[in-house]
Amino acid sequence: GLPRSWSRDGRSILFSHESPDSTASLNLLPLEGGPVQRLAAIKFTGAASLSPDGRYVAYVREHQRNRDIYVQPVDGGDPVPVTSDAAADADPLWAPSGKFLLFKSNRQLDKWGLWVVPVEGPTPTGSPTLVRHDIGDATLFSWSHDGKLLFSSEHMSAHIYAVILDPSTEEVRGT
C-alpha cells in the first residue's frame, strides 16, 4: 500500500492498496492497533486526503475516462462528486479549516492550474475557482495551518540538435 495522509490527531494513516484488476481501496490504518477500516473500493487515481476533522476523505476517482474529485464520509455513505469537468482533476488537499478543497486541474488550455472549491462536509457549496494558472507538473502534498503549500515540481526540457559530422574523422563540422 501507499500512504496518502495522516489523520489530524496522528492516530491513523490513510493508505491506498491497488489490486491486480486496477481498482484500489482507500483504507484507514489505526496506529494503536485494531482492524484496518476500508473506506472505498474505486477506480482510484493518485492522491487522497483526510479532512482536518477526520470525518471525510477526498480522492480522485476515474469515471467514464474522466478524473474528478469526490468526497466520502469515513464512517460510510456514498461518495459525493465535488468536481465535474471534462478536464482531469487531481491531488485534492483539504484547507486547514476544512472549508475548502485545493486541487490541480488542466481545465485551462490544457495546462495544470491550482484550483479551490468551497465545501461544507462532503458537499461543494460553490464552483471551483482558479488560484494560480500554469503550475507545471506539480504534485500537491499538504497545506499547513499557516497557509504554506507543500508540493514538488519537475521541469524537464528536451532539445534536439543537428550537426554535420565529417565521415572520415567523425568530428563535428560547424555548430
BELLIN-V308528 format. One record per backbone hydrogen bond with DSSP energy under -1.0 kcal/mol. CO is the residue of the C=O (numbers start at 1). NH is the residue of the N-H. Records with the same first field share a line. If there is no record, write none. Layout:
CO = NH, NH
This chain:
2 = 16
5 = 14
7 = 10
11 = 31
12 = 7
13 = 29
14 = 4, 5
15 = 27
16 = 2
17 = 25
19 = 22
23 = 19
24 = 42
25 = 17
26 = 39, 40
27 = 15
28 = 37
29 = 13
30 = 33
37 = 28
40 = 26
42 = 24, 44
43 = 62
49 = 58
51 = 54
55 = 74
56 = 51
57 = 72
58 = 49
59 = 70
60 = 45
61 = 68
66 = 63
67 = 89
68 = 61
69 = 82, 83
70 = 59
71 = 80
72 = 57
73 = 76
80 = 71
88 = 106
90 = 104
93 = 102
95 = 98
99 = 119
100 = 95
101 = 117
102 = 93
103 = 115
104 = 90
105 = 113
108 = 111
112 = 135
113 = 105
114 = 131, 132
115 = 103
116 = 129
117 = 101
118 = 125
120 = 123
123 = 120
129 = 116
132 = 114
136 = 138
139 = 152
142 = 150
144 = 147
148 = 144
150 = 141, 142
152 = 139
164 = 173
166 = 170
171 = 166
